[in-house]
Amino acid sequence: MDIWTFGFTVALIGMGGTMLVLWCMSLFILLLKKIFPYQAEDPASKKG
């Protein structure tokens, strides 16, 4: 394997790994949103 082939291989694996990690993180965030849904706070219930 020459230096150019190795360089392109490492670059493609690096980019693919980055995209895979970002996809996994987005799935994790969606899961957290389903477990802990956003609940807006009522202005009347604020103390002060």
MOPAC internal coordinates of N, CA, C and O (Angstrom, degrees):
PM7 1SCF
backbone

  N    0.0000 0     0.00 0     0.00 0    0    0    0
  C    1.4663 1     0.00 0     0.00 0    1    0    0
  C    1.5324 1   107.64 1     0.00 0    2    1    0
  O    1.2310 1   121.11 1   -56.72 1    3    2    1
  N    1.3139 1   115.48 1   123.28 1    3    2    1
  C    1.4560 1   117.67 1   179.95 1    5    3    2
  C    1.5285 1   110.76 1   -81.62 1    6    5    3
  O    1.2310 1   121.16 1    -4.29 1    7    6    5
  N    1.2939 1   115.38 1   175.71 1    7    6    5
  C    1.4754 1   121.09 1  -172.24 1    9    7    6
  C    1.5305 1   111.53 1   -67.03 1   10    9    7
  O    1.2310 1   119.76 1   146.13 1   11   10    9
  N    1.3438 1   118.06 1   -33.87 1   11   10    9
  C    1.4671 1   120.25 1  -179.39 1   13   11   10
  C    1.5251 1   111.28 1   -71.07 1   14   13   11
  O    1.2310 1   120.61 1   138.82 1   15   14   13
  N    1.3130 1   116.45 1   -41.18 1   15   14   13
  C    1.4653 1   120.16 1   178.31 1   17   15   14
  C    1.5163 1   110.29 1   -63.95 1   18   17   15
  O    1.2310 1   120.58 1   136.94 1   19   18   17
  N    1.3197 1   116.50 1   -43.06 1   19   18   17
  C    1.4604 1   120.33 1   178.06 1   21   19   18
  C    1.5280 1   111.02 1   -62.81 1   22   21   19
  O    1.2310 1   120.28 1   137.76 1   23   22   21
  N    1.3164 1   117.07 1   -42.24 1   23   22   21
  C    1.4581 1   120.88 1   179.64 1   25   23   22
  C    1.5187 1   112.85 1   -62.54 1   26   25   23
  O    1.2310 1   120.56 1   134.37 1   27   26   25
  N    1.3215 1   116.53 1   -45.63 1   27   26   25
  C    1.4659 1   120.27 1   178.33 1   29   27   26
  C    1.5287 1   111.18 1   -65.91 1   30   29   27
  O    1.2310 1   120.41 1   142.60 1   31   30   29
  N    1.3247 1   116.82 1   -37.40 1   31   30   29
  C    1.4642 1   120.12 1   179.03 1   33   31   30
  C    1.5244 1   110.92 1   -64.18 1   34   33   31
  O    1.2310 1   120.40 1   133.68 1   35   34   33
  N    1.3142 1   116.83 1   -46.32 1   35   34   33
  C    1.4632 1   120.76 1   179.08 1   37   35   34
  C    1.5273 1   110.69 1   -63.56 1   38   37   35
  O    1.2310 1   120.27 1   139.73 1   39   38   37
  N    1.3324 1   117.09 1   -40.27 1   39   38   37
  C    1.4658 1   120.37 1   179.35 1   41   39   38
  C    1.5289 1   111.23 1   -64.48 1   42   41   39
  O    1.2310 1   119.99 1   136.31 1   43   42   41
  N    1.3228 1   117.62 1   -43.69 1   43   42   41
  C    1.4643 1   120.65 1  -179.79 1   45   43   42
  C    1.5281 1   111.39 1   -66.70 1   46   45   43
  O    1.2310 1   120.40 1   138.70 1   47   46   45
  N    1.3170 1   116.83 1   -41.30 1   47   46   45
  C    1.4658 1   119.86 1   177.98 1   49   47   46
  C    1.5280 1   110.02 1   -65.37 1   50   49   47
  O    1.2310 1   120.17 1   140.50 1   51   50   49
  N    1.3180 1   117.29 1   -39.50 1   51   50   49
  C    1.4596 1   120.94 1   178.39 1   53   51   50
  C    1.5177 1   111.87 1   -64.15 1   54   53   51
  O    1.2310 1   119.98 1   135.17 1   55   54   53
  N    1.3201 1   117.65 1   -44.83 1   55   54   53
  C    1.4707 1   121.00 1   179.17 1   57   55   54
  C    1.5214 1   110.91 1   -67.26 1   58   57   55
  O    1.2310 1   120.54 1   139.00 1   59   58   57
  N    1.3277 1   116.58 1   -41.00 1   59   58   57
  C    1.4624 1   119.93 1   178.35 1   61   59   58
  C    1.5233 1   111.54 1   -64.96 1   62   61   59
  O    1.2310 1   120.34 1   139.07 1   63   62   61
  N    1.3068 1   116.95 1   -40.93 1   63   62   61
  C    1.4627 1   120.63 1   177.68 1   65   63   62
  C    1.5171 1   111.99 1   -63.91 1   66   65   63
  O    1.2310 1   120.55 1   140.37 1   67   66   65
  N    1.3252 1   116.55 1   -39.63 1   67   66   65
  C    1.4604 1   120.70 1   178.00 1   69   67   66
  C    1.5253 1   110.69 1   -63.62 1   70   69   67
  O    1.2310 1   120.47 1   134.40 1   71   70   69
  N    1.3216 1   116.71 1   -45.60 1   71   70   69
  C    1.4684 1   119.93 1   179.32 1   73   71   70
  C    1.5242 1   111.05 1   -64.19 1   74   73   71
  O    1.2310 1   119.83 1   142.60 1   75   74   73
  N    1.3258 1   117.92 1   -37.40 1   75   74   73
  C    1.4635 1   121.55 1   178.23 1   77   75   74
  C    1.5227 1   111.24 1   -64.77 1   78   77   75
  O    1.2310 1   119.97 1   137.00 1   79   78   77
  N    1.3201 1   117.67 1   -43.00 1   79   78   77
  C    1.4623 1   121.53 1   178.77 1   81   79   78
  C    1.5270 1   110.33 1   -65.11 1   82   81   79
  O    1.2310 1   119.64 1   137.54 1   83   82   81
  N    1.3325 1   118.30 1   -42.46 1   83   82   81
  C    1.4617 1   121.04 1   178.27 1   85   83   82
  C    1.5275 1   111.17 1   -63.48 1   86   85   83
  O    1.2310 1   119.77 1   141.30 1   87   86   85
  N    1.3225 1   118.05 1   -38.70 1   87   86   85
  C    1.4677 1   122.15 1   177.64 1   89   87   86
  C    1.5230 1   110.24 1   -64.67 1   90   89   87
  O    1.2310 1   120.09 1   136.12 1   91   90   89
  N    1.3276 1   117.44 1   -43.88 1   91   90   89
  C    1.4712 1   121.07 1   178.49 1   93   91   90
  C    1.5274 1   110.93 1   -63.42 1   94   93   91
  O    1.2310 1   120.33 1   140.23 1   95   94   93
  N    1.3230 1   116.97 1   -39.77 1   95   94   93
  C    1.4634 1   120.11 1   178.66 1   97   95   94
  C    1.5265 1   110.86 1   -65.88 1   98   97   95
  O    1.2310 1   119.72 1   141.45 1   99   98   97
  N    1.3258 1   118.14 1   -38.55 1   99   98   97
  C    1.4611 1   120.19 1   178.96 1  101   99   98
  C    1.5291 1   110.64 1   -66.63 1  102  101   99
  O    1.2310 1   119.85 1   142.00 1  103  102  101
  N    1.3336 1   117.89 1   -38.00 1  103  102  101
  C    1.4661 1   120.34 1   175.31 1  105  103  102
  C    1.5307 1   110.91 1   -63.53 1  106  105  103
  O    1.2310 1   120.54 1   139.40 1  107  106  105
  N    1.3216 1   116.57 1   -40.60 1  107  106  105
  C    1.4631 1   121.12 1   178.71 1  109  107  106
  C    1.5286 1   111.06 1   -63.67 1  110  109  107
  O    1.2310 1   120.21 1   139.14 1  111  110  109
  N    1.3303 1   117.21 1   -40.86 1  111  110  109
  C    1.4662 1   120.91 1   179.26 1  113  111  110
  C    1.5262 1   110.40 1   -66.87 1  114  113  111
  O    1.2310 1   120.11 1   139.46 1  115  114  113
  N    1.3356 1   117.40 1   -40.54 1  115  114  113
  C    1.4648 1   119.90 1   176.50 1  117  115  114
  C    1.5244 1   111.30 1   -62.79 1  118  117  115
  O    1.2310 1   120.34 1   140.87 1  119  118  117
  N    1.3170 1   116.96 1   -39.13 1  119  118  117
  C    1.4588 1   120.93 1   176.96 1  121  119  118
  C    1.5271 1   110.83 1   -63.55 1  122  121  119
  O    1.2310 1   120.22 1   136.98 1  123  122  121
  N    1.3217 1   117.19 1   -43.02 1  123  122  121
  C    1.4651 1   120.23 1   177.99 1  125  123  122
  C    1.5267 1   111.58 1   -63.50 1  126  125  123
  O    1.2310 1   120.26 1   142.88 1  127  126  125
  N    1.3451 1   117.10 1   -37.12 1  127  126  125
  C    1.4606 1   120.13 1   177.66 1  129  127  126
  C    1.5190 1   111.50 1   -64.62 1  130  129  127
  O    1.2310 1   120.21 1   145.53 1  131  130  129
  N    1.3296 1   117.20 1   -34.47 1  131  130  129
  C    1.4619 1   119.74 1   178.34 1  133  131  130
  C    1.5290 1   111.10 1   -74.25 1  134  133  131
  O    1.2310 1   120.08 1   144.53 1  135  134  133
  N    1.3166 1   117.46 1   -35.47 1  135  134  133
  C    1.4642 1   121.00 1   179.85 1  137  135  134
  C    1.5284 1   110.74 1   -73.29 1  138  137  135
  O    1.2310 1   120.42 1   136.28 1  139  138  137
  N    1.3380 1   116.81 1   -43.72 1  139  138  137
  C    1.4614 1   122.27 1  -178.09 1  141  139  138
  C    1.5228 1   109.56 1  -119.48 1  142  141  139
  O    1.2310 1   119.62 1   -99.40 1  143  142  141
  N    1.3437 1   118.33 1    80.60 1  143  142  141
  C    1.4730 1   119.17 1  -178.59 1  145  143  142
  C    1.5318 1   111.50 1   -68.33 1  146  145  143
  O    1.2310 1   121.53 1   -26.54 1  147  146  145
  N    1.3255 1   114.67 1   153.46 1  147  146  145
  C    1.4604 1   120.76 1  -179.99 1  149  147  146
  C    1.5198 1   109.56 1   -72.48 1  150  149  147
  O    1.2310 1   120.75 1   -47.30 1  151  150  149
  N    1.3380 1   116.18 1   132.70 1  151  150  149
  C    1.4534 1   121.33 1   176.52 1  153  151  150
  C    1.5259 1   107.86 1  -125.68 1  154  153  151
  O    1.2310 1   121.15 1   -64.95 1  155  154  153
  N    1.3296 1   115.40 1   115.05 1  155  154  153
  C    1.4588 1   120.15 1  -179.89 1  157  155  154
  C    1.5241 1   109.57 1   -69.13 1  158  157  155
  O    1.2310 1   121.66 1   -38.81 1  159  158  157
  N    1.3145 1   114.44 1   141.19 1  159  158  157
  C    1.4565 1   119.24 1  -179.27 1  161  159  158
  C    1.5293 1   109.35 1   -86.22 1  162  161  159
  O    1.2310 1   120.19 1   -44.69 1  163  162  161
  N    1.3392 1   117.24 1   135.31 1  163  162  161
  C    1.4675 1   121.84 1   178.80 1  165  163  162
  C    1.5119 1   109.94 1   -71.79 1  166  165  163
  O    1.2310 1   119.85 1   -43.85 1  167  166  165
  N    1.3452 1   117.89 1   136.15 1  167  166  165
  C    1.4762 1   119.64 1   178.19 1  169  167  166
  C    1.5313 1   111.42 1   -65.45 1  170  169  167
  O    1.2310 1   119.77 1   151.29 1  171  170  169
  N    1.3327 1   118.04 1   -28.71 1  171  170  169
  C    1.4575 1   120.46 1  -178.14 1  173  171  170
  C    1.5292 1   111.52 1   -71.99 1  174  173  171
  O    1.2310 1   120.26 1   155.66 1  175  174  173
  N    1.3197 1   117.10 1   -24.34 1  175  174  173
  C    1.4639 1   119.69 1  -176.41 1  177  175  174
  C    1.5193 1   112.37 1   -86.11 1  178  177  175
  O    1.2310 1   119.94 1   177.52 1  179  178  177
  N    1.3436 1   117.73 1    -2.48 1  179  178  177
  C    1.4660 1   119.97 1   178.99 1  181  179  178
  C    1.5246 1   109.78 1   -73.85 1  182  181  179
  O    1.2310 1   121.28 1   -42.53 1  183  182  181
  N    1.3070 1   115.15 1   137.47 1  183  182  181
  C    1.4676 1   120.12 1   177.53 1  185  183  182
  C    1.5177 1   108.31 1   -96.70 1  186  185  183
  O    1.2310 1   121.38 1   -38.68 1  187  186  185
  N    1.3279 1   114.96 1   141.32 1  187  186  185
  C    1.4529 1   115.47 1   177.07 1  189  187  186
  C    1.4294 1   112.65 1   138.66 1  190  189  187
  O    1.2310 1   120.10 1   180.00 1  191  190  189

